[in-house]
Each structure stands twice: as C-alpha cells, then as structure tokens.
C-alpha cells in the first residue's frame, strides 16, 4: 500500500537510493506513482526518466540492478529513501560505484 505522498506538479517525487550494506548513497532519480508501484510489485527499482519520458528499470541493460530492501519517506512525505542490495559493481551509468563521485572543494 502506497502512503499519502506529496508528488510535485509533474507527478514526481525524488528517490534517494542507498546501499543497505554500507550506507553509501548510490544515486538519486525520480519516481511517479506508477514507477513506485512497479518497484513495490517487482522488488527492484523502477524510475521515470525525465529526459527520455519513459519508465526504466535500474540495471535492465547493464545488469547492475537494485533489489529493494526498505523504502522510507521523510517527514514532509515529499522524498523517498530506498535502501537496496546493489547487484553488480556499479550504480552510476558513468561506470562509477556511486553517482556521487565528484567533490566541490571547500576553501
């Protein structure tokens, strides 16, 4: 059952994906009600691509799928935290383990 969540004006909600084993943040993508339903039904992450305007299952072509272990939502009900078992060695389409591999230097 999907709780009452606050989707934006385009029907999207940010989904932060975290590795359940080590806590690292793997990526952030957007979901809508349908992709969240697909995720709950299959047990693997599905997202809505804003650039391609279509649904995508993470790892469908690369094999680096994400098996969902837990889905949390924040106090405002406008952001999801999805804890996953990452299959394969990388989560990022660039070939990096996480999408958060670049750093802004603090003076």
Backbone as JSON Lines, residues from 0, in Angstrom:
{"i":0,"aa":"X","n":[0.83,-1.18,0.0],"ca":[0.0,0.0,0.0],"c":[0.88,1.25,0.0]}
{"i":1,"aa":"X","n":[0.59,2.15,-0.92],"ca":[1.36,3.39,-1.03],"c":[0.74,4.44,-0.1]}
{"i":2,"aa":"X","n":[1.55,5.01,0.8],"ca":[1.01,6.04,1.71],"c":[0.71,7.33,0.94]}
{"i":3,"aa":"X","n":[0.11,8.27,1.6],"ca":[-0.17,9.58,1.01],"c":[1.15,10.34,0.88]}
{"i":4,"aa":"X","n":[1.67,10.41,-0.33],"ca":[2.93,11.1,-0.6],"c":[2.67,12.38,-1.36]}
{"i":5,"aa":"X","n":[3.6,13.32,-1.26],"ca":[3.47,14.6,-1.96],"c":[4.33,14.58,-3.22]}
{"i":6,"aa":"X","n":[3.67,14.3,-4.33],"ca":[4.33,14.35,-5.63],"c":[4.31,15.8,-6.12]}
{"i":7,"aa":"X","n":[5.29,16.2,-6.91],"ca":[5.33,17.58,-7.39],"c":[4.29,17.81,-8.49]}
{"i":8,"aa":"X","n":[4.3,19.01,-9.08],"ca":[3.31,19.37,-10.09],"c":[3.39,18.5,-11.35]}
{"i":9,"aa":"X","n":[4.52,17.83,-11.55],"ca":[4.66,16.91,-12.69],"c":[4.37,15.47,-12.29]}
{"i":10,"aa":"X","n":[3.96,15.27,-11.04],"ca":[3.64,13.93,-10.55],"c":[4.85,13.13,-10.14]}
{"i":11,"aa":"X","n":[5.96,13.82,-9.83],"ca":[7.22,13.14,-9.5],"c":[7.6,13.35,-8.04]}
{"i":12,"aa":"X","n":[8.4,12.41,-7.54],"ca":[8.96,12.5,-6.19],"c":[10.42,12.04,-6.27]}
{"i":13,"aa":"X","n":[11.36,12.79,-5.64],"ca":[12.76,12.36,-5.64],"c":[12.92,11.07,-4.83]}
{"i":14,"aa":"X","n":[13.77,10.2,-5.35],"ca":[14.06,8.93,-4.69],"c":[15.57,8.8,-4.53]}
{"i":15,"aa":"X","n":[16.03,8.85,-3.3],"ca":[17.44,8.67,-2.99],"c":[17.66,7.18,-2.77]}
{"i":16,"aa":"X","n":[18.66,6.62,-3.44],"ca":[18.94,5.19,-3.34],"c":[20.22,4.98,-2.54]}
{"i":17,"aa":"X","n":[20.12,4.16,-1.5],"ca":[21.23,3.94,-0.57],"c":[21.54,2.44,-0.5]}
{"i":18,"aa":"X","n":[22.82,2.12,-0.45],"ca":[23.27,0.74,-0.29],"c":[22.96,0.3,1.14]}
{"i":19,"aa":"X","n":[22.16,-0.74,1.29],"ca":[21.76,-1.19,2.62],"c":[22.92,-1.77,3.42]}
{"i":20,"aa":"X","n":[23.95,-2.26,2.73],"ca":[25.08,-2.89,3.42],"c":[26.07,-1.89,4.0]}
{"i":21,"aa":"X","n":[26.36,-0.81,3.27],"ca":[27.39,0.11,3.77],"c":[26.9,1.54,3.95]}
{"i":22,"aa":"X","n":[25.65,1.83,3.61],"ca":[25.08,3.15,3.82],"c":[25.43,4.19,2.78]}
{"i":23,"aa":"X","n":[26.23,3.83,1.78],"ca":[26.61,4.84,0.78],"c":[25.4,5.21,-0.09]}
{"i":24,"aa":"X","n":[25.34,6.48,-0.44],"ca":[24.29,6.96,-1.33],"c":[24.72,6.63,-2.74]}
{"i":25,"aa":"X","n":[23.91,5.84,-3.43],"ca":[24.27,5.37,-4.75],"c":[23.82,6.32,-5.86]}
{"i":26,"aa":"X","n":[22.61,6.86,-5.72],"ca":[22.07,7.69,-6.78],"c":[20.81,8.39,-6.3]}
{"i":27,"aa":"X","n":[20.3,9.29,-7.14],"ca":[19.02,9.93,-6.94],"c":[18.32,9.96,-8.29]}
{"i":28,"aa":"X","n":[17.07,9.57,-8.28],"ca":[16.28,9.6,-9.51],"c":[14.85,9.96,-9.12]}
{"i":29,"aa":"X","n":[13.99,10.04,-10.11],"ca":[12.59,10.41,-9.84],"c":[11.66,9.24,-10.08]}
{"i":30,"aa":"X","n":[10.63,9.19,-9.25],"ca":[9.57,8.2,-9.4],"c":[8.24,8.93,-9.53]}
{"i":31,"aa":"X","n":[7.29,8.26,-10.15],"ca":[5.91,8.7,-10.08],"c":[5.12,7.56,-9.46]}
{"i":32,"aa":"X","n":[3.82,7.69,-9.36],"ca":[3.03,6.64,-8.7],"c":[3.17,5.31,-9.42]}
{"i":33,"aa":"X","n":[3.24,5.34,-10.74],"ca":[3.34,4.09,-11.5],"c":[4.67,3.41,-11.27]}
{"i":34,"aa":"X","n":[5.78,4.16,-11.34],"ca":[7.1,3.53,-11.15],"c":[7.29,3.06,-9.71]}
{"i":35,"aa":"X","n":[6.7,3.78,-8.76],"ca":[6.74,3.31,-7.37],"c":[5.96,2.01,-7.25]}
{"i":36,"aa":"X","n":[4.82,1.94,-7.89],"ca":[4.03,0.7,-7.9],"c":[4.79,-0.45,-8.54]}
{"i":37,"aa":"X","n":[5.48,-0.18,-9.64],"ca":[6.29,-1.2,-10.32],"c":[7.4,-1.69,-9.39]}
{"i":38,"aa":"X","n":[8.01,-0.76,-8.65],"ca":[9.07,-1.09,-7.7],"c":[8.53,-2.0,-6.6]}
{"i":39,"aa":"X","n":[7.38,-1.63,-6.06],"ca":[6.78,-2.45,-4.99],"c":[6.38,-3.83,-5.51]}
{"i":40,"aa":"X","n":[5.89,-3.88,-6.73],"ca":[5.42,-5.15,-7.3],"c":[6.57,-6.1,-7.62]}
{"i":41,"aa":"X","n":[7.68,-5.57,-8.15],"ca":[8.77,-6.43,-8.61],"c":[9.88,-6.62,-7.57]}
{"i":42,"aa":"X","n":[10.01,-5.65,-6.63],"ca":[11.1,-5.7,-5.67],"c":[12.41,-5.15,-6.2]}
{"i":43,"aa":"X","n":[12.37,-4.53,-7.38],"ca":[13.55,-3.9,-7.99],"c":[13.18,-2.46,-8.37]}
{"i":44,"aa":"X","n":[14.17,-1.55,-8.3],"ca":[13.88,-0.14,-8.55],"c":[13.48,0.13,-9.99]}
{"i":45,"aa":"X","n":[12.43,0.94,-10.13],"ca":[11.95,1.46,-11.41],"c":[11.79,2.96,-11.25]}
{"i":46,"aa":"X","n":[12.14,3.7,-12.27],"ca":[12.1,5.15,-12.2],"c":[11.42,5.73,-13.43]}
{"i":47,"aa":"X","n":[11.15,7.04,-13.37],"ca":[10.65,7.77,-14.52],"c":[11.79,8.64,-15.03]}
{"i":48,"aa":"X","n":[12.15,8.48,-16.3],"ca":[13.2,9.29,-16.91],"c":[12.6,10.58,-17.42]}
{"i":49,"aa":"X","n":[13.02,11.69,-16.86],"ca":[12.53,12.99,-17.3],"c":[13.05,13.33,-18.69]}
{"i":50,"aa":"X","n":[14.27,12.93,-19.0],"ca":[14.84,13.26,-20.31],"c":[14.28,12.39,-21.43]}
{"i":51,"aa":"X","n":[14.08,11.11,-21.15],"ca":[13.58,10.18,-22.18],"c":[12.06,10.03,-22.15]}
{"i":52,"aa":"X","n":[11.44,10.55,-21.08],"ca":[9.98,10.46,-20.92],"c":[9.48,9.02,-21.0]}
{"i":53,"aa":"X","n":[10.16,8.16,-20.22],"ca":[9.72,6.77,-20.16],"c":[10.2,6.13,-18.87]}
{"i":54,"aa":"X","n":[9.6,4.97,-18.57],"ca":[9.97,4.21,-17.38],"c":[11.25,3.43,-17.65]}
{"i":55,"aa":"X","n":[12.04,3.23,-16.61],"ca":[13.23,2.39,-16.74],"c":[13.49,1.63,-15.45]}
{"i":56,"aa":"X","n":[13.87,0.4,-15.64],"ca":[14.26,-0.46,-14.52],"c":[15.77,-0.33,-14.39]}
{"i":57,"aa":"X","n":[16.22,0.06,-13.22],"ca":[17.66,0.23,-13.0],"c":[18.38,-1.09,-13.23]}
{"i":58,"aa":"X","n":[19.39,-1.05,-14.11],"ca":[20.19,-2.23,-14.4],"c":[19.62,-3.14,-15.46]}
{"i":59,"aa":"X","n":[18.55,-2.73,-16.1],"ca":[17.91,-3.59,-17.1],"c":[18.87,-3.94,-18.25]}
{"i":60,"aa":"X","n":[19.69,-2.99,-18.66],"ca":[20.64,-3.28,-19.74],"c":[22.03,-3.61,-19.22]}
{"i":61,"aa":"X","n":[22.42,-3.01,-18.08],"ca":[23.78,-3.22,-17.55],"c":[23.91,-4.43,-16.65]}
{"i":62,"aa":"X","n":[22.79,-4.86,-16.07],"ca":[22.83,-5.95,-15.1],"c":[23.06,-5.47,-13.67]}
{"i":63,"aa":"X","n":[23.28,-4.17,-13.5],"ca":[23.53,-3.61,-12.17],"c":[22.2,-3.22,-11.5]}
{"i":64,"aa":"X","n":[21.39,-4.22,-11.24],"ca":[20.06,-3.99,-10.7],"c":[20.1,-3.71,-9.2]}
{"i":65,"aa":"X","n":[19.01,-3.13,-8.72],"ca":[18.89,-2.78,-7.31],"c":[17.7,-3.5,-6.71]}
{"i":66,"aa":"X","n":[17.99,-4.42,-5.81],"ca":[16.95,-5.18,-5.1],"c":[16.51,-4.39,-3.88]}
{"i":67,"aa":"X","n":[15.25,-4.04,-3.82],"ca":[14.73,-3.18,-2.75],"c":[14.58,-3.96,-1.45]}
{"i":68,"aa":"X","n":[15.14,-3.4,-0.39],"ca":[15.05,-3.99,0.94],"c":[14.12,-3.18,1.84]}
{"i":69,"aa":"X","n":[14.08,-1.86,1.64],"ca":[13.28,-1.0,2.5],"c":[13.02,0.32,1.78]}
{"i":70,"aa":"X","n":[11.82,0.87,1.95],"ca":[11.5,2.19,1.42],"c":[10.98,3.06,2.57]}
{"i":71,"aa":"X","n":[11.66,4.18,2.77],"ca":[11.28,5.13,3.8],"c":[10.86,6.43,3.11]}
{"i":72,"aa":"X","n":[10.07,7.25,3.8],"ca":[9.79,8.58,3.28],"c":[9.96,9.59,4.4]}
{"i":73,"aa":"X","n":[10.3,10.82,4.02],"ca":[10.67,11.83,5.01],"c":[9.45,12.45,5.69]}
{"i":74,"aa":"X","n":[9.73,13.32,6.66],"ca":[8.69,13.93,7.49],"c":[7.69,14.76,6.69]}
{"i":75,"aa":"X","n":[8.11,15.31,5.56],"ca":[7.2,16.09,4.71],"c":[6.5,15.23,3.68]}
{"i":76,"aa":"X","n":[6.85,13.96,3.61],"ca":[6.29,12.98,2.65],"c":[6.53,13.4,1.21]}
{"i":77,"aa":"X","n":[7.68,14.08,0.96],"ca":[7.98,14.52,-0.4],"c":[9.31,14.01,-0.95]}
{"i":78,"aa":"X","n":[9.93,13.08,-0.24],"ca":[11.17,12.46,-0.69],"c":[11.22,11.02,-0.19]}
{"i":79,"aa":"X","n":[11.68,10.13,-1.07],"ca":[11.82,8.72,-0.71],"c":[13.28,8.38,-0.46]}
{"i":80,"aa":"X","n":[13.52,7.46,0.45],"ca":[14.84,6.86,0.67],"c":[14.66,5.37,0.45]}
{"i":81,"aa":"X","n":[15.32,4.86,-0.58],"ca":[15.17,3.45,-0.93],"c":[16.48,2.74,-0.63]}
{"i":82,"aa":"X","n":[16.42,1.79,0.29],"ca":[17.6,1.01,0.67],"c":[17.6,-0.28,-0.15]}
{"i":83,"aa":"X","n":[18.73,-0.52,-0.82],"ca":[18.8,-1.62,-1.78],"c":[20.04,-2.49,-1.57]}
{"i":84,"aa":"X","n":[19.95,-3.7,-2.09],"ca":[21.13,-4.53,-2.31],"c":[21.51,-4.27,-3.76]}
{"i":85,"aa":"X","n":[22.69,-3.68,-3.97],"ca":[23.15,-3.36,-5.31],"c":[23.75,-4.6,-5.95]}
{"i":86,"aa":"X","n":[23.17,-5.04,-7.05],"ca":[23.7,-6.17,-7.81],"c":[24.64,-5.61,-8.87]}
{"i":87,"aa":"X","n":[25.76,-6.26,-9.06],"ca":[26.78,-5.72,-9.95],"c":[27.69,-4.8,-9.16]}
{"i":88,"aa":"X","n":[28.67,-4.25,-9.83],"ca":[29.69,-3.48,-9.12],"c":[29.46,-1.98,-9.12]}
{"i":89,"aa":"X","n":[28.56,-1.47,-9.97],"ca":[28.37,-0.03,-10.06],"c":[26.89,0.33,-10.07]}
{"i":90,"aa":"X","n":[26.61,1.56,-9.64],"ca":[25.25,2.08,-9.7],"c":[25.13,3.18,-10.75]}
{"i":91,"aa":"X","n":[26.23,3.85,-11.05],"ca":[26.2,5.01,-11.95],"c":[26.42,4.61,-13.41]}
{"i":92,"aa":"X","n":[25.7,5.28,-14.3],"ca":[25.85,5.0,-15.73],"c":[27.24,5.37,-16.26]}
{"i":93,"aa":"X","n":[28.02,6.14,-15.47],"ca":[29.38,6.52,-15.87],"c":[30.38,5.4,-15.6]}
{"i":94,"aa":"X","n":[29.95,4.37,-14.87],"ca":[30.86,3.28,-14.5],"c":[31.39,3.42,-13.09]}
{"i":95,"aa":"X","n":[30.99,4.47,-12.39],"ca":[31.4,4.65,-11.0],"c":[30.46,3.9,-10.07]}
{"i":96,"aa":"X","n":[30.98,3.53,-8.92],"ca":[30.18,2.78,-7.94],"c":[28.95,3.57,-7.51]}
{"i":97,"aa":"X","n":[29.1,4.88,-7.35],"ca":[28.01,5.76,-6.96],"c":[27.97,6.95,-7.91]}
{"i":98,"aa":"X","n":[26.83,7.58,-8.04],"ca":[26.72,8.79,-8.86],"c":[27.38,9.98,-8.17]}
{"i":99,"aa":"X","n":[27.63,9.86,-6.87],"ca":[28.22,10.95,-6.1],"c":[29.72,10.73,-5.93]}
{"i":100,"aa":"X","n":[30.46,10.91,-7.02],"ca":[31.9,10.67,-7.0],"c":[32.71,11.95,-7.21]}
{"i":101,"aa":"X","n":[32.04,13.09,-7.43],"ca":[32.74,14.36,-7.63],"c":[32.57,15.24,-6.39]}
{"i":102,"aa":"X","n":[33.57,16.04,-6.12],"ca":[33.6,16.82,-4.89],"c":[33.81,18.31,-5.19]}
{"i":103,"aa":"X","n":[33.08,19.15,-4.46],"ca":[33.34,20.6,-4.5],"c":[34.3,20.91,-3.36]}
{"i":104,"aa":"X","n":[35.41,21.53,-3.7],"ca":[36.41,21.89,-2.7],"c":[35.89,23.02,-1.82]}
{"i":105,"aa":"X","n":[36.05,22.86,-0.53],"ca":[35.66,23.88,0.43],"c":[36.9,24.69,0.77]}
{"i":106,"aa":"X","n":[36.83,26.01,0.57],"ca":[38.04,26.83,0.83],"c":[38.44,26.84,2.29]}
